[in-house]
């Protein structure tokens, strides 16, 4: 599975310059491509809504939070979105190429596997951040 250079480039921009709140990636013609870029001011709900209900996707989300010590921090989440309603073949393709794709994105701190929106709710994101 090839990874378009744009995927790595946009991820570096999210990580270093914080140009985006999130990036949604999809597999198209045997390669991973950027499908959507979230504006820095977009909310977590905007991010959740950008994932299709019946298709798999990879996504990264830059989550800002305040620690118990009142420190502002941010963590980059990798979300492997694989809804139960997506096609079996699609799920297999995404599952088999996930680790290789994730290695291309240096700087991911938390990984989340989700098959429905409740598995990646904001509460779960917050709990995994601390």
C-alpha positions, 0 to 999 in steps of 0.5 A: 500500500503506497502512501501519498507524500501529501499525507506525510506533508499535511501530518507534519503541518498539523504536528509542527505548525498546527495548521489543521485540527484533524486530517481524514485519510482514505485508501483509493487506488491502492494508496492512502490519500488525504480526504479532508483537512479540518480547520484549526478552530473546528470542534471534535463534533466537526471531526466526528461528523467528517467520518463516513457512516459506512466506510473505513477511514484513518484519521489524526486528531490534534486534541488540546486539553488541560491537565489536572495540574492546570497545564495546557497540552495537546496530543495527536490521536490516530483513529482507525475508523472501521464501522460495522456497516462497512464492507468486509473487504474494505475492513480487511484492507484498512486493517492490514495496512494500518500499522504500515501507514501509522509508521509513516506518521511520526509523532502519534501519541494515542491510537484509537480503534473505533467501529461506531461513534460511541467508541471514540466519544469525547469522553474516551478521548479525554480519558485517554489523554490524561 
